[in-house]
């Protein structure tokens, strides 16, 4: 799941610490909470270089799950997601009095609109537009990149497999995956590595629906950028392209002769044959990929 942080029921830089996980905002427990963690949170939220734990609980009690407890960070950690903690649990705190409240020393700095833009080229977009592959010109094979927090970033190849690749290809409208590639097969990317340990089942409609470890990772670098090789345009795209070639709404200007007339049944047979060849090619590619993985 994609994660996010906020300080609730105060202002942008002071409030009850909450994390967005599994589609729901929830609190973080204060056990083992330190000023270092508060500083990491404040920097993450662009609220200055320092912060402290508020002990008076002036920001009220939360009403959602309490997701995390026993977070332990070191000075080597630049993101809360790099720190050690107990496993995710909606009942991490024994009671609401253990929720964490933080006050940062700074105020949220004004950022350019592109910094937090949710879409690459517009104010609104679909999941498909937040995903791309960089490599071949067809846009269906290459290094996987996702748009998050105003910039394109890559995906680590840890646990990257055919199920993940199939979701990417389907989301891009590029048919099925022929192979799931690792070790920067289409070259190393730049910028952040937004995701690692993606675990798709293969039936999801979007990569955003797959469980994953989000944001920056200190255990992965761009030598491990994930990539995909897709079969090409989805069958529905092929159908939409071929149909106008054979069925025209306008009547012919000249009567068709016996040598040029093609019956509808012949056209359908040719079309179905082309689809069958495409399916067989995809199947062959998947068999080759499975054999290569077994080796």
C-alpha positions in Angstrom: 0.0 0.0 0.0 1.1 3.6 -0.5 1.7 5.4 2.8 1.5 9.0 3.9 2.0 11.0 7.1 0.1 13.9 8.6 -0.3 15.8 11.9 -4.1 15.8 12.6 -6.4 18.1 14.6 -3.8 20.9 14.9 -2.1 22.6 11.9 0.1 21.4 9.2 3.1 21.3 11.5 1.6 20.3 14.9 -0.9 17.7 15.8 -1.6 14.0 16.4 0.7 11.9 14.3 -1.2 9.7 11.9 -0.2 7.4 9.1 -2.2 6.4 6.0 -2.1 2.6 5.5 -4.4 0.1 3.9 -6.7 2.9 2.8 -7.2 4.3 6.3 -5.7 7.0 8.5 -4.7 5.8 11.9 -2.6 6.8 14.9 1.0 5.9 15.9 1.7 4.8 19.5 4.2 6.8 21.6 6.1 3.8 23.1 9.9 4.3 22.3 9.0 7.6 20.6 12.0 10.0 20.7 12.8 13.6 19.7 14.9 12.1 16.8 11.7 10.5 15.4 9.9 13.8 15.8 12.6 15.5 13.8 12.5 12.9 11.0 8.7 13.4 10.8 9.0 17.2 10.8 11.6 17.1 8.0 9.4 14.6 6.0 6.4 17.0 6.3 8.6 20.0 5.3 8.0 21.6 8.7 11.5 22.6 9.7 14.6 20.8 11.0 13.4 20.0 14.5 10.4 18.8 16.5 9.4 17.6 19.9 7.0 15.2 21.4 4.0 17.0 22.9 3.1 15.6 26.3 -0.1 17.4 27.0 -2.2 15.6 24.3 -3.8 18.9 23.3 -4.7 17.6 19.8 -7.4 15.2 21.0 -7.8 11.5 20.5 -8.1 9.7 17.2 -11.0 7.5 16.2 -9.4 5.2 13.6 -7.0 2.3 14.0 -3.7 2.6 15.9 -1.4 1.3 13.2 2.2 1.3 14.6 4.1 0.9 17.9 7.7 0.7 19.1 9.2 2.7 16.3 13.0 2.9 16.6 15.1 5.2 14.3 18.7 6.1 14.2 20.6 9.1 12.8 21.3 7.2 9.6 17.5 7.1 8.8 16.1 9.9 6.7 12.6 8.5 6.5 10.2 7.0 9.0 9.7 4.1 6.6 13.3 3.0 7.1 12.9 2.7 10.9 12.3 -0.5 12.7 8.9 -1.1 14.3 6.4 -3.7 15.4 4.3 -5.2 12.6 1.3 -3.4 11.3 -1.7 -3.9 13.6 -4.9 -1.8 13.8 -4.8 -2.3 17.6 -1.2 -1.4 18.3 -1.9 0.9 21.3 -3.4 -0.4 24.5 -5.4 2.9 24.8 -5.8 6.3 23.1 -3.6 7.9 25.8 -0.6 6.3 24.0 -1.1 8.2 20.7 1.8 10.4 19.6 1.5 14.2 19.4 4.2 16.2 17.7 5.0 19.9 17.5 7.5 21.0 14.8 9.8 24.0 15.1 9.1 25.3 11.6 6.2 26.1 9.3 5.4 24.3 6.1 7.4 26.0 3.3 5.8 27.3 0.2 6.5 24.8 -2.6 6.2 25.1 -6.3 2.9 23.6 -7.7 4.9 20.8 -9.4 6.4 19.6 -6.1 3.3 18.0 -4.9 1.5 17.6 -8.2 -0.6 14.5 -8.2 -0.4 14.2 -12.0 2.5 14.4 -14.4 1.0 16.8 -17.0 -2.4 17.9 -15.6 -4.5 18.5 -12.5 -6.4 15.3 -12.9 -5.4 11.9 -14.3 -6.0 8.2 -14.2 -3.8 5.5 -12.6 -2.6 4.7 -16.2 -1.1 8.2 -16.6 0.9 7.7 -13.3 2.7 4.7 -14.7 5.1 4.4 -17.6 7.9 2.2 -19.0 11.1 3.7 -20.3 12.9 1.6 -23.0 11.4 0.7 -26.4 9.6 3.3 -28.5 6.3 1.3 -28.4 5.8 2.3 -24.7 5.2 -1.3 -23.8 8.6 -2.6 -22.7 11.1 -0.9 -20.5 12.0 0.2 -17.0 8.9 0.6 -14.8 8.4 4.1 -13.4 5.6 5.6 -11.3 4.6 9.2 -10.5 4.5 10.0 -6.8 4.9 13.2 -4.8 5.6 15.3 -7.9 8.3 13.2 -9.5 8.9 10.0 -11.5 10.7 7.2 -9.6 11.5 3.5 -10.2 10.5 0.2 -8.6 13.0 -2.2 -6.9 13.2 -5.7 -8.4 13.0 -7.4 -5.0 10.3 -10.1 -5.4 9.4 -8.7 -8.8 7.7 -11.5 -10.9 5.3 -12.2 -13.7 2.2 -11.4 -11.6 3.6 -7.9 -11.0 4.6 -7.5 -14.7 1.1 -8.7 -15.9 -0.6 -6.0 -13.8 1.8 -3.3 -15.2 1.2 -4.4 -18.8 -2.6 -4.6 -18.3 -2.7 -1.1 -16.7 -0.7 0.3 -19.6 -3.0 -1.4 -22.2 -0.1 -3.4 -23.5 -1.5 -6.9 -23.4 0.1 -9.6 -21.3 3.6 -9.8 -19.8 6.2 -11.8 -21.7 8.8 -11.4 -19.0 9.5 -9.7 -15.7 13.0 -8.2 -15.9 15.3 -7.3 -13.1 18.8 -5.8 -12.5 18.1 -2.7 -14.6 17.6 -4.6 -17.8 16.6 -1.4 -19.6 19.2 0.8 -17.9 19.4 2.4 -14.5 16.8 5.1 -13.6 17.4 8.3 -11.6 15.6 10.0 -8.7 13.7 8.1 -5.9 13.0 4.4 -5.7 9.3 4.6 -4.8 8.5 1.0 -4.2 10.0 -2.4 -3.4 8.7 -5.8 -2.5 5.7 -5.5 -4.7 3.4 -8.5 -4.3 0.6 -8.6 -6.9 -1.6 -11.5 -7.4 -1.8 -10.8 -11.1 -5.5 -10.1 -11.2 -5.4 -6.5 -10.0 -6.4 -3.7 -12.4 -3.8 -1.3 -11.1 -0.3 -1.5 -9.6 -1.7 0.8 -6.8 -3.9 -2.2 -5.7 -0.9 -4.4 -4.9 0.7 -4.6 -1.5 4.2 -3.1 -1.5 6.8 -1.5 0.7 6.6 2.2 -0.1 8.9 5.2 -0.5 12.7 5.3 -0.2 14.6 2.2 0.6 18.2 2.0 1.9 18.4 -1.7 0.7 17.9 -1.1 -3.0 19.6 1.0 -5.6 19.1 1.7 -9.3 21.1 -1.3 -10.3 18.0 -3.2 -9.2 15.4 -1.3 -11.2 12.5 -3.5 -12.3 11.3 -3.7 -15.9 8.7 -5.4 -18.0 8.5 -6.8 -21.5 4.8 -6.7 -22.7 3.3 -8.5 -25.7 2.1 -5.2 -27.2 -1.4 -3.6 -27.6 -4.2 -5.3 -25.8 -6.7 -7.3 -28.0 -9.4 -4.7 -27.6 -7.0 -2.1 -29.1 -6.3 -4.5 -32.0 -10.1 -5.0 -32.6 -10.8 -1.3 -32.6 -8.0 -0.8 -35.1 -8.9 -3.6 -37.5 -12.7 -3.2 -37.6 -12.7 0.2 -39.5 -10.5 -1.4 -42.1 -13.2 -3.9 -43.1 -16.5 -2.3 -42.3 -17.2 1.2 -43.8 -20.5 3.1 -43.1 -20.4 4.7 -46.6 -21.5 2.6 -49.6 -18.9 1.9 -52.3 -18.7 4.4 -55.1 -18.5 1.5 -57.7 -20.1 -1.9 -57.7 -17.8 -4.5 -56.5 -16.8 -7.2 -59.0 -16.6 -10.9 -58.3 -12.8 -10.6 -58.1 -12.8 -7.9 -55.5 -15.8 -8.8 -53.4 -14.8 -10.4 -50.0 -17.6 -11.9 -47.9 -18.1 -11.1 -44.3 -17.4 -14.7 -43.3 -13.9 -14.6 -44.9 -13.1 -11.3 -43.1 -14.1 -12.9 -39.8 -12.0 -16.0 -40.4 -9.0 -13.8 -41.2 -9.6 -11.7 -38.1 -10.0 -14.8 -35.8 -6.9 -16.3 -37.3 -4.9 -13.2 -36.5 -6.1 -13.3 -32.9 -5.2 -16.9 -32.6 -1.7 -16.3 -33.8 -1.3 -13.4 -31.3 -2.5 -15.6 -28.4 -0.1 -18.4 -29.4 2.8 -15.9 -29.6 2.0 -14.6 -26.1 1.7 -18.2 -24.7 5.1 -19.1 -26.3 6.7 -16.1 -24.7 5.4 -17.0 -21.3 6.6 -20.6 -21.6 10.1 -19.4 -22.6 10.1 -17.1 -19.6 9.1 -19.9 -17.2 11.8 -22.1 -18.5 14.4 -19.4 -18.1 13.3 -18.8 -14.5 13.6 -22.6 -13.8 17.2 -22.6 -15.0 
